[in-house]
Amino acid sequence: MLKFALFGNVYQHEKSSAIRLLLEVLHQHNAQIFIDEEYFNFLHHSGLVEDGEVQTFTGSHFEADFAISMGGDGTLLRTASRVGRKQTPIIGVNMGRLGFLADVSAADIKAGIDAVSEGDYSLEDRSVILVETNGEPIQGSPCALNDVAILKRDTASMISIRTSINGEYLTTYQADGLIASTPTGSTAYSLSNGGPIIVPRTGVLLLTPVAPHSLNVRPIVIPDTSQIEVTVSSRSHTFLVGIDGRSSKLPEGTTLRLRRAPYVARIVKRSGTRYFATLREKLMWGADVR
């Protein structure tokens, strides 16, 4: 009997429209179903789940064979932060738009769960960035599957980001921010700032400046065995650090240390899924829009 922990989007009803189908398929497989309490309350209020139909949990207090993310890639990132060191394999059901990570469509839910139940899938281990500080701790999970963004808080001026790699000084970025991303996150915020696409499981980290003052400053790729250390100066005396979109305010002068986490995020992929085919489809390479 397989155990599934369900996470979902609690803000948009349309991103949970397929939950009934998912629950019916899981019941057909005699699975044990656990739903994140906040998500359950949202579904129950919407009339999509009945009392006593499933069990609930809070935080990371669950034990499951698989975690299921109902939403888009943002929901899957939040699911990965909750799974953390458990390394529970994550199935992403895409109810959003792009869906690089969450690649099971609503129409494919039955086929996807059937395949998982039959063992017809593969697991992709994706590296995660761990963030540590020399002062005020970061609220929530300190790990990012996609990226860590160090950003200015106000709209008036740039921030200075002194950056070292393995103790060796690299440069001081004068910019709106700096993005440290995994290969998984290279197709996210970094890409929109001119960073390169990096194939997952390549074993590197990527540093991409956000609107740098100097046009000579370019993205740089480094081994993921490196430790990145940054110290920020700002006219507002504070700055933001965004970990997979979860933002915290930190005081100027805080030193951040970024390195590969000692664990991975495990993403379930259906048999036959190919990365470059997904890349062509999502980015519409070769599509003539005339």
C-alpha positions as CSV (number, residue, x, y, z in Angstrom):
1,M,0.0,0.0,0.0
2,L,1.7,3.2,-1.2
3,K,1.5,6.4,0.9
4,F,1.1,9.8,-0.8
5,A,1.5,13.2,0.8
6,L,-0.4,15.9,-1.2
7,F,0.5,19.6,-1.4
8,G,-1.3,22.3,-3.4
9,N,-2.0,25.9,-4.3
10,V,-4.3,27.5,-1.8
11,Y,-4.9,30.7,-3.7
12,Q,-6.4,29.7,-7.0
13,H,-9.4,27.3,-7.3
14,E,-8.6,26.3,-10.9
15,K,-5.3,24.9,-9.8
16,S,-7.1,22.3,-7.6
17,S,-9.9,21.5,-10.1
18,A,-8.4,18.1,-10.8
19,I,-8.1,17.1,-7.1
20,R,-11.2,14.9,-7.2
21,L,-9.8,12.9,-10.1
22,L,-6.5,12.5,-8.3
23,L,-8.2,11.3,-5.1
24,E,-10.4,8.8,-7.0
25,V,-7.4,7.3,-8.8
26,L,-5.4,7.0,-5.5
27,H,-8.4,5.3,-3.9
28,Q,-8.6,2.9,-6.8
29,H,-5.0,1.9,-6.0
30,N,-5.9,1.5,-2.2
31,A,-3.3,4.2,-1.4
32,Q,-3.0,5.9,1.9
33,I,-3.6,9.7,1.4
34,F,-2.3,12.5,3.6
35,I,-3.0,16.1,2.7
36,D,-1.2,19.2,4.0
37,E,-3.6,20.7,6.6
38,E,-3.7,24.2,5.0
39,Y,-4.4,22.7,1.6
40,F,-7.0,20.4,3.1
41,N,-8.8,23.3,4.7
42,F,-8.8,25.1,1.4
43,L,-10.2,22.1,-0.4
44,H,-12.8,21.4,2.3
45,H,-14.0,25.0,2.2
46,S,-14.3,24.6,-1.6
47,G,-16.4,21.4,-1.3
48,L,-13.7,19.3,-3.0
49,V,-12.8,17.0,0.0
50,E,-15.0,15.6,2.7
51,D,-14.2,15.2,6.4
52,G,-12.7,11.8,7.2
53,E,-11.9,11.1,3.6
54,V,-8.1,11.6,4.1
55,Q,-5.6,12.2,6.9
56,T,-3.9,15.6,7.4
57,F,-0.5,16.7,8.5
58,T,1.3,20.0,9.3
59,G,4.8,21.2,8.4
60,S,7.1,18.4,7.5
61,H,5.4,15.9,9.8
62,F,4.6,13.2,7.3
63,E,5.9,9.9,6.1
64,A,5.1,9.0,2.5
65,D,6.4,7.0,-0.4
66,F,5.7,10.0,-2.8
67,A,4.8,13.6,-2.5
68,I,2.4,15.0,-5.0
69,S,2.4,18.7,-5.9
70,M,-0.8,20.1,-7.4
71,G,-0.2,23.4,-9.1
72,G,2.7,24.9,-11.2
73,D,6.4,24.9,-10.8
74,G,6.1,27.4,-7.9
75,T,4.0,24.9,-5.9
76,L,6.5,22.2,-6.6
77,L,9.3,24.4,-5.3
78,R,7.3,24.9,-2.1
79,T,6.7,21.2,-1.9
80,A,10.5,20.5,-2.3
81,S,11.2,22.9,0.6
82,R,8.7,21.0,2.8
83,V,10.1,17.6,1.8
84,G,13.7,18.8,2.5
85,R,16.0,16.1,3.9
86,K,13.4,13.4,3.6
87,Q,14.2,13.2,-0.1
88,T,10.7,11.9,-0.7
89,P,10.2,11.6,-4.5
90,I,8.0,14.4,-5.8
91,I,5.3,14.0,-8.5
92,G,4.5,17.3,-10.1
93,V,0.9,17.7,-11.5
94,N,1.0,20.8,-13.7
95,M,-2.0,23.0,-13.2
96,G,0.0,26.2,-14.0
97,R,1.5,27.5,-17.2
98,L,5.0,26.6,-18.2
99,G,5.7,23.5,-16.1
100,F,9.4,22.6,-16.5
101,L,9.3,20.6,-13.2
102,A,5.6,19.7,-12.9
103,D,5.2,17.7,-16.1
104,V,2.2,15.5,-15.4
105,S,-0.8,17.3,-16.9
106,A,-4.3,17.1,-15.4
107,A,-5.4,14.9,-18.3
108,D,-2.6,12.5,-17.5
109,I,-3.2,12.0,-13.8
110,K,-4.6,8.5,-14.1
111,A,-1.8,7.4,-16.4
112,G,0.8,9.0,-14.2
113,I,-0.4,7.4,-11.0
114,D,-0.9,4.0,-12.7
115,A,2.7,4.2,-14.0
116,V,4.1,5.1,-10.5
117,S,2.1,2.2,-9.0
118,E,3.6,-0.2,-11.5
119,G,7.1,1.2,-11.1
120,D,7.2,2.6,-14.6
121,Y,9.1,5.8,-13.8
122,S,12.5,7.2,-13.2
123,L,13.9,9.5,-10.5
124,E,16.0,12.5,-11.2
125,D,18.2,13.8,-8.4
126,R,18.4,17.6,-8.5
127,S,21.0,19.5,-6.5
128,V,19.9,22.0,-3.9
129,I,21.6,25.2,-2.7
130,L,22.0,25.7,1.1
131,V,22.1,29.2,2.5
132,E,23.8,30.1,5.8
133,T,24.3,33.5,7.4
134,N,26.8,34.9,10.0
135,G,24.0,36.6,11.9
136,E,20.2,36.8,11.7
137,P,18.9,33.4,10.6
138,I,16.7,33.1,7.5
139,Q,13.1,32.3,8.2
140,G,11.7,29.1,6.7
141,S,13.7,26.5,4.8
142,P,17.3,27.7,4.0
143,C,17.5,25.5,0.8
144,A,16.6,26.3,-2.8
145,L,15.9,23.9,-5.6
146,N,15.9,26.7,-8.2
147,D,17.8,29.7,-7.0
148,V,18.8,32.2,-4.3
149,A,18.3,35.8,-5.3
150,I,20.0,38.6,-3.4
151,L,18.1,41.8,-4.2
152,K,17.7,45.5,-3.3
153,R,14.6,46.5,-1.3
154,D,13.9,49.9,-2.8
155,T,13.6,51.3,-6.3
156,A,16.1,54.1,-5.9
157,S,19.6,52.7,-6.0
158,M,21.7,49.6,-6.6
159,I,23.3,47.5,-4.0
160,S,26.9,46.4,-3.7
161,I,27.5,42.7,-3.5
162,R,31.0,41.7,-2.6
163,T,31.5,38.1,-3.8
164,S,34.2,35.5,-3.1
165,I,34.5,31.9,-4.4
166,N,36.2,29.4,-2.0
167,G,37.8,32.3,-0.2
168,E,39.1,34.0,-3.3
169,Y,37.7,37.4,-4.2
170,L,35.7,37.4,-7.4
171,T,34.2,40.9,-7.8
172,T,31.9,43.4,-6.2
173,Y,28.7,43.5,-8.2
174,Q,27.0,47.0,-8.5
175,A,23.6,45.8,-9.5
176,D,19.9,45.4,-8.6
177,G,20.9,41.9,-7.4
178,L,22.6,38.6,-7.9
179,I,21.1,35.2,-8.6
180,A,22.8,32.0,-7.6
181,S,21.0,29.1,-9.3
182,T,21.2,25.4,-9.7
183,P,21.0,23.8,-13.2
184,T,17.3,23.2,-12.4
185,G,16.9,27.0,-11.8
186,S,18.8,28.1,-14.9
187,T,15.6,28.2,-16.9
188,A,13.9,30.4,-14.3
189,Y,14.8,33.9,-13.0
190,S,18.4,33.6,-14.2
191,L,17.3,33.0,-17.8
192,S,15.2,36.1,-17.8
193,N,18.3,38.1,-16.8
194,G,20.4,36.7,-19.6
195,G,21.9,33.6,-18.0
196,P,22.6,30.4,-19.9
197,I,20.5,27.3,-19.9
198,I,22.3,24.5,-18.0
199,V,21.3,20.8,-18.3
200,P,20.1,19.3,-15.0
201,R,22.6,17.2,-13.1
202,T,25.6,18.9,-14.7
203,G,27.4,19.5,-11.4
204,V,27.7,23.3,-11.5
205,L,26.2,26.5,-10.0
206,L,25.5,29.7,-11.9
207,L,25.9,33.3,-10.8
208,T,23.8,35.8,-12.8
209,P,23.8,39.6,-12.0
210,V,20.4,41.4,-12.1
211,A,20.7,44.7,-14.1
212,P,24.4,45.3,-13.4
213,H,25.8,48.8,-13.6
214,S,28.7,47.6,-15.9
215,L,27.9,45.8,-19.2
216,N,31.2,44.0,-18.8
217,V,29.8,41.9,-15.9
218,R,28.5,38.6,-17.2
219,P,27.1,35.4,-15.8
220,I,29.7,32.9,-14.6
221,V,29.4,29.1,-14.1
222,I,31.4,27.5,-11.3
223,P,31.7,23.9,-9.9
224,D,29.0,23.0,-7.4
225,T,31.7,21.9,-5.0
226,S,32.4,25.7,-4.5
227,Q,31.4,27.8,-1.5
228,I,30.1,31.3,-2.5
229,E,30.4,34.0,0.1
230,V,28.6,37.4,-0.4
231,T,28.4,40.6,1.7
232,V,25.9,43.3,0.8
233,S,26.1,47.1,1.2
234,S,22.9,49.1,0.6
235,R,21.8,52.7,1.0
236,S,18.6,51.4,2.7
237,H,20.8,49.4,5.1
238,T,18.8,46.3,4.3
239,F,18.4,43.9,1.4
240,L,16.2,40.9,0.4
241,V,17.2,37.3,0.0
242,G,14.8,35.2,-2.0
243,I,15.0,31.4,-1.7
244,D,12.9,29.9,-4.4
245,G,10.7,33.0,-4.2
246,R,10.4,33.1,-0.4
247,S,11.8,36.5,0.6
248,S,13.4,37.6,3.9
249,K,14.8,41.0,4.8
250,L,18.3,41.0,6.2
251,P,20.5,43.9,7.5
252,E,23.3,45.3,5.5
253,G,26.7,43.7,6.3
254,T,25.2,40.2,6.7
255,T,27.5,37.6,5.1
256,L,25.7,34.8,3.2
257,R,27.4,31.5,2.5
258,L,26.0,29.5,-0.4
259,R,26.9,25.9,-1.1
260,R,25.5,22.7,-2.4
261,A,23.2,21.0,0.2
262,P,24.2,17.6,1.5
263,Y,20.9,16.1,0.1
264,V,19.0,16.3,-3.2
265,A,15.5,16.8,-4.4
266,R,14.1,13.7,-6.2
267,I,11.8,14.4,-9.0
268,V,9.6,11.7,-10.5
269,K,9.7,11.5,-14.3
270,R,7.5,9.4,-16.4
271,S,9.2,6.8,-18.7
272,G,9.9,8.4,-22.1
273,T,10.3,12.0,-20.8
274,R,13.2,13.7,-22.5
275,Y,14.8,17.0,-21.3
276,F,15.6,18.4,-24.7
277,A,12.2,17.6,-26.0
278,T,10.7,19.4,-23.0
279,L,13.0,22.4,-23.6
280,R,12.0,22.7,-27.2
281,E,8.3,22.5,-26.3
282,K,8.3,24.9,-23.4
283,L,10.5,27.5,-25.1
284,M,8.9,27.0,-28.5
285,W,12.2,26.5,-30.3
286,G,11.7,26.0,-34.0
287,A,8.1,27.2,-33.9
288,D,7.3,29.6,-36.7
289,V,4.8,32.1,-35.3
290,R,4.3,34.0,-38.6
